[in-house]
Amino acid sequence: MAIRKVVKIDEELCNGCGECVPSCAEGAIQIIHGKAKLIADNLCDGLGACLGDCPMDAIRIEERDADEFDEVAVARQKAQDAAERVSVKATVTTQAHMHAHVGGGCPGARVVSFQTSAETGRSTDDSAVSQASELRQWPVQLHLVPPTAPFFQKADVLLAADCVPFAMADFHSKYLRGKSLAVACPKLDDGQDSYLHKFTAMIDDAEINTLSVMMMEVPCCGGLLRLAKEAAARASRKIPIK
């Protein structure tokens, strides 16, 4: 132990967005139960590369008695993270793995919530609704969305197979309105074990209200409903699957 600089995260300010995770090259920060955590002092080099990526200003550097920075431990943590990404790719308690799916900080995967037509007071007559997007958040692809993102908290969630929005002209106005969205393909997507973990996390940690599944009338799409039902069976909370 020695007096040195390490990261300190204010859990009251942290909203669990995960922006700090990919900026920590050592893998010292993970999202656990919806909050960013420094998982071990010896993984933090104290340089504060994560500070500028926190939108809530919840991270600072403090000087205190802490384990020395250990490059061997960092290498071990990276190897463990890589191995778990191959087999699982995401878990409830290791949201740090999420940065592998968001392209190492790709702007297109940045977590964003925004207003819909109803919230902005836009006209809701049939002609306007047919042209208005009801999308409430970004990203939407299931590998990219953090299961405890703010837009999933106590939300009604729509899980749609990739082809559904293209096949249904009224997808936004009739089915997406008022819901948070996740999109996946049970036939083409790799790492479906991670989907199981994410659905379970949405139910238990984000405390979603309902999970609606929309799929095409082809056998492979049934895998999406199966995953949702299995996650619901594993979760400690019980919610309706529509």
Buried (B, 14 or more C-beta within 10 A) or exposed (E): EEEBBBBBBBEEEBBBBBBBBBBBEBBBBBBBBBBBBBBBBBBBBBBBEBBEBBEBEBBEBEEEEBBEBBEEBBEEBBEEBEEBBEEBBBBBBBBBBBBBBBEEEEEEBBBEEEEBBEEEEEEEEEEEBEEBEBBBBBBBBBBBBBBBBBBBBEBBBBBBBBBBBEEBEEBBBEBBBEBBBBBBBBBEBEBBBBBBBBBBBBBBBBBBEEBBBBBBEEEEBBBBBBBBBBBBEEBEEEBEBE
